[in-house]
Amino acid sequence: MLRRFHLEEPESVKDASDLLARYGDSARAYAGGTELLLAMKEGLVHYEHLVNLKKIQGLDRIQHEDNLIRIGALATHRQVAESRLLQEHLPSFVRMEQNVANIRVREVGTIGGNLCFAEPHADPGTLLLVFGAKLVAAKGSSQREIPAQNFFVDAYETALEEDEVLTQIQIPLPAERSGVAYMKFGYLERPSVGVALLLALGEGGSIADIHVAVGCAGPAPKRVEEAEELLRGKSLEEGSLLLPKAGEVAGRAAQAISDLHGSQEYKEHIAQVLLKRTFEQARKQCLQEREG
Ligand SMILES: Cc1cc2nc3c(=O)[nH]c(=O)nc-3n(C[C@H](O)[C@H](O)[C@H](O)COP(=O)(O)OP(=O)(O)OC[C@H]3O[C@@H](n4cnc5c(N)ncnc54)[C@H](O)[C@@H]3O)c2cc1C
């Protein structure tokens, strides 16, 4: 049962962050409520004050400026999945969002809430890592940019301070002749393993740059620099031959945990398979000269 709480309804980010600072541990920001209210109903957590962010104008905006996409933290999964602007510039992100949860959760759950809750079995964080995205956090009248790589600290733990509000996700557009793929696997409600890969080809078709990230299997999504180093600078053919090795490295980097989703070894194996498949998908996109 849901215990009583006070609903605060600030109309600016500054007021929201001031309220969070004033009430400290007894308050939490509240967006779609799909995680927070569930946890409160089940009695896992209780907050005397919920700071509703939905009255703040413009926090759900999706914009394109130069080489950057800005997604407001209050944009719902549905808004992201249906955005024409994102479909044109970041189709891989749209595809990932179309497959988050179910239609009811996508309708009210926000991208910001997903990232801030840092539930290990979540999709967007893994893909944001390979884009080299930054997350903008505001506190009072100041703000800072946190690289996605530093944002996810542990299961249910982020780099946000207690009175910081996540306002925006900034995603740099991938270079020309690059491809981006995200694939996940699981048979429960949330994914068991997710792998994201960004591949950029240089002159002569060599791997000019590659970013690999693995998520869901362990406490937090991770960039796998060791796997990237194995593949960077190689020809596509050499890269393909090195994929089993890179997959092994990615599996280990996932820090997979044995749980209801499967054993550690099983998840490591799935990470290896997904790495191979995302590489193939990204390679095809590169050869079509678009991020598709
Ligand atoms: C049945 C089910 C299936 C799901 N399946 C998937 C899945 O397949 N893949 C996947 O990725 N996710 C999945 N999810 C998670 C879903 O994406 C999240 O529940 C949703 O995005 C959370 O957003 P929200 O706005 O509802 O967050 P809320 O519940 O409102 O908030 C969650 C947490 O984030 C904090 N918070 C929210 N917004 C901000 C902000 N702007 N600044 C600071 N703190 C903030 C809150 O204080 C709270 O601690 C699933 C959830 C459910 C219930």
The ligand as an SDF file (V2000), in Angstrom:
LIG
                    3D

 53 58  0  0  0  0  0  0  0  0999 V2000
    7.2280   -3.6830  -16.2260 C   0  0  0  0  0  0  0  0  0  0  0  0
    8.4580   -2.8840  -16.5450 C   0  0  0  0  0  0  0  0  0  0  0  0
    9.2920   -3.3120  -17.5770 C   0  0  0  0  0  0  0  0  0  0  0  0
   10.4350   -2.5720  -17.8900 C   0  0  0  0  0  0  0  0  0  0  0  0
   11.2520   -3.0090  -18.9050 N   0  0  0  0  0  0  0  0  0  0  0  0
   12.3300   -2.2580  -19.2500 C   0  0  0  0  0  0  0  0  0  0  0  0
   13.1650   -2.6350  -20.3330 C   0  0  0  0  0  0  0  0  0  0  0  0
   12.9460   -3.6210  -21.0340 O   0  0  0  0  0  0  0  0  0  0  0  0
   14.2380   -1.8490  -20.6160 N   0  0  0  0  0  0  0  0  0  0  0  0
   14.5180   -0.7180  -19.9010 C   0  0  0  0  0  0  0  0  0  0  0  0
   15.4830   -0.0190  -20.2010 O   0  0  0  0  0  0  0  0  0  0  0  0
   13.7440   -0.3400  -18.8820 N   0  0  0  0  0  0  0  0  0  0  0  0
   12.6590   -1.0720  -18.5360 C   0  0  0  0  0  0  0  0  0  0  0  0
   11.8580   -0.6720  -17.5140 N   0  0  0  0  0  0  0  0  0  0  0  0
   12.2300    0.5460  -16.7690 C   0  0  0  0  0  0  0  0  0  0  0  0
   11.5610    1.7950  -17.3310 C   0  0  0  0  0  0  0  0  0  0  0  0
   12.2440    2.2170  -18.4690 O   0  0  0  0  0  0  0  0  0  0  0  0
   11.6130    2.8290  -16.2440 C   0  0  0  0  0  0  0  0  0  0  0  0
   10.6780    2.3570  -15.3200 O   0  0  0  0  0  0  0  0  0  0  0  0
   11.2570    4.2470  -16.6050 C   0  0  0  0  0  0  0  0  0  0  0  0
   11.9800    4.7610  -17.6620 O   0  0  0  0  0  0  0  0  0  0  0  0
   11.5440    5.1310  -15.3870 C   0  0  0  0  0  0  0  0  0  0  0  0
   11.1610    6.4440  -15.6820 O   0  0  0  0  0  0  0  0  0  0  0  0
   10.1350    7.2330  -14.7480 P   0  0  0  0  0  0  0  0  0  0  0  0
   10.0040    8.5720  -15.3840 O   0  0  0  0  0  0  0  0  0  0  0  0
    8.8980    6.4590  -14.5230 O   0  0  0  0  0  0  0  0  0  0  0  0
   10.9900    7.3090  -13.4210 O   0  0  0  0  0  0  0  0  0  0  0  0
   10.4710    7.5150  -11.9130 P   0  0  0  0  0  0  0  0  0  0  0  0
    9.8970    6.2470  -11.3950 O   0  0  0  0  0  0  0  0  0  0  0  0
    9.6520    8.7440  -11.7980 O   0  0  0  0  0  0  0  0  0  0  0  0
   11.8700    7.7870  -11.1950 O   0  0  0  0  0  0  0  0  0  0  0  0
   12.8660    6.7750  -11.1020 C   0  0  0  0  0  0  0  0  0  0  0  0
   14.0370    7.3040  -10.2620 C   0  0  0  0  0  0  0  0  0  0  0  0
   14.7290    8.3270  -10.9610 O   0  0  0  0  0  0  0  0  0  0  0  0
   14.7240    9.5610  -10.2270 C   0  0  0  0  0  0  0  0  0  0  0  0
   14.5080   10.6060  -11.2490 N   0  0  0  0  0  0  0  0  0  0  0  0
   13.5820   10.5870  -12.2400 C   0  0  0  0  0  0  0  0  0  0  0  0
   13.7820   11.6300  -13.0750 N   0  0  0  0  0  0  0  0  0  0  0  0
   14.8240   12.3360  -12.5740 C   0  0  0  0  0  0  0  0  0  0  0  0
   15.5090   13.5050  -13.0090 C   0  0  0  0  0  0  0  0  0  0  0  0
   15.1770   14.1500  -14.1290 N   0  0  0  0  0  0  0  0  0  0  0  0
   16.5380   13.9600  -12.2620 N   0  0  0  0  0  0  0  0  0  0  0  0
   16.9030   13.3040  -11.1250 C   0  0  0  0  0  0  0  0  0  0  0  0
   16.3070   12.1730  -10.6770 N   0  0  0  0  0  0  0  0  0  0  0  0
   15.2940   11.6890  -11.4090 C   0  0  0  0  0  0  0  0  0  0  0  0
   13.6090    9.4350   -9.2040 C   0  0  0  0  0  0  0  0  0  0  0  0
   13.9030   10.1740   -8.0390 O   0  0  0  0  0  0  0  0  0  0  0  0
   13.6090    7.9400   -8.9380 C   0  0  0  0  0  0  0  0  0  0  0  0
   14.6070    7.6240   -7.9820 O   0  0  0  0  0  0  0  0  0  0  0  0
   10.7340   -1.3830  -17.1610 C   0  0  0  0  0  0  0  0  0  0  0  0
    9.8760   -0.9620  -16.1280 C   0  0  0  0  0  0  0  0  0  0  0  0
    8.7500   -1.6910  -15.8180 C   0  0  0  0  0  0  0  0  0  0  0  0
    7.8330   -1.2050  -14.7160 C   0  0  0  0  0  0  0  0  0  0  0  0
  1  2  1  0
  2  3  1  0
  2 52  2  0
  3  4  2  0
  4  5  1  0
  4 50  1  0
  5  6  2  0
  6  7  1  0
  6 13  1  0
  7  8  2  0
  7  9  1  0
  9 10  1  0
 10 11  2  0
 10 12  1  0
 12 13  2  0
 13 14  1  0
 14 15  1  0
 14 50  1  0
 15 16  1  0
 16 17  1  0
 16 18  1  0
 18 19  1  0
 18 20  1  0
 20 21  1  0
 20 22  1  0
 22 23  1  0
 23 24  1  0
 24 25  2  0
 24 26  1  0
 24 27  1  0
 27 28  1  0
 28 29  2  0
 28 30  1  0
 28 31  1  0
 31 32  1  0
 32 33  1  0
 33 34  1  0
 33 48  1  0
 34 35  1  0
 35 36  1  0
 35 46  1  0
 36 37  1  0
 36 45  1  0
 37 38  2  0
 38 39  1  0
 39 40  1  0
 39 45  2  0
 40 41  1  0
 40 42  2  0
 42 43  1  0
 43 44  2  0
 44 45  1  0
 46 47  1  0
 46 48  1  0
 48 49  1  0
 50 51  2  0
 51 52  1  0
 52 53  1  0
M  END
$$$$
